[in-house]
């Protein structure tokens, strides 16, 4: 979940632009970039590794990440990174967008592993947190110092130095510390207590499967994963609320595990049911279909029997055979029990007192079993709200599944990968403005071999690291300017020399302004409620 120093170290360039649609984003960026990246893996998401994304579309197919396109119209005043397709995917962002639109409580959090200087790749995440804060989010910026110590072996002295730098850049870019919270993992006892509780719901074999840990992995490294899970859920400690974590796609394993753990920590689960037996998700549509067809087969349509539904389902639903056959078997075993829709609230890990309170709280017709309550007058959404309130009243967390948004990786200025070990490939937010200028001037472009060919055929803006700088950073909120740069490039009007000169000047101006604001915050840093000098043993 942390935006680690190597988070942007190995990145892939975008491929050809979208050829259909009228929107800026459809015309200038697409969500399948990176197929030409040297050394790109198929799709392997490693939060600490250096794999690239071969094809962003595969993330939708293989990992269930949703296209941000689909939710964009629901986002009020979307950030330019959203409009331009730099933020290309999400998990369950709609609750966040709904809360934003309706003026309800929501939160945004992301973390930074202090292993080096903050750079322009980190700026994307800083901007996403700050934008959500300005839309009304409770915003959190955390320093993943325990992770840096356990996973990267940094000393606490090194961590302190880098932590201070990350915090200064976050503040200089606009984070409001009075309206948000900054913290270090090592100094936050509430976080550590939550990590302890979450650790009881995870196991070593699970972490090995997700992260490829082996017998040589140290225990503190594993513990740092659970601490990150606590970070992701930390904004909900006071009250459950939609929470978004802006990350790169390599951090998705953390998000999937966090969503699983949020569910495991819940006292109750809610699902649709049709009889006393438990049905799998793929069986439920078949059971609903059988219930809705009761007029065709039931001796008494007001009281259709499971065995009658089984016979009808066997004869009228040819596929999918496995789900049909298992549903038929369960219906037959239920015999003459009526088949009837109901909402089931089942016990995940509730205390005895909480389960008794749930039974009492369910109004209307209900059936009580050893491990669940079937409510006939409650919809699923109402049942979710009721179960969560009972949980909160009885000492539970009531976590909502955390959401996430995913941004593309930036291409290195030298082409291919952006690497902190290759200074010319990236721009640090601490670079001297003149150095930033020089790096942009020396950057690889998507231009043609000669100016004549460029004018005739146009440049390859979609393969150009300099154009990415315009789209990701230098154009700011000005879509018209970004569009102008793109269209002049691909139309042959803009030549690489002038384009890089303009970008280099804008980069120098940005760095100068950013560092002036960092200096202003440096004088006020001691006033903030965050300890940037670790009391831990130096090792």
Secondary structure, 3 states (H helix, E strand, C coil): CECCHHHHCCCCCCCCCCCCCCCHHHHHCCCCCCCCCCCCCCCCCCCCCCCCCCCHHHHHHHHCCEECHHHHCCCCCCCHHHHCCCEEEEECCHHHHHHHHHCCCEEEEEEECCCCCCEHHHHHHHHHHHHHHHCCCEEEEEECHHHHHHHHCCCHHHHHHHHHHHHHHHHHCCCCCCCEEEEEHHHCHHHHHHHHHHHCCCCHHHHHHHHCCCCCCCHHHHHHHHHHHHHHHHCCCCCCCEEEEEEEHHHHHHHHHHHHHHHHCCCEEEEEECCCCCCCHHHHHHHHHHHHCHHHCCCCHHHCEHHHHHHHHHHHCCCCHHHHHHHHHHHHHHCCCECCCEEEEEECCCCHHHHHHHHHHCCCCEEECCCEEEECCCCHHHHHHHHHHHHHHCCCCCCCCCEEEEECCCCCCCCCCCCCCCHHHCCECCCCHHHHHHHHHCCCCCCCCCHHHHHHHCCCHHHCHHHHHHHHHHCCCCHHHHHHHHHHHHCCCCCHHHHHHHHHHHHHHHHHHHHHHHHHHHCCHHHCCCCCCCCCCCC
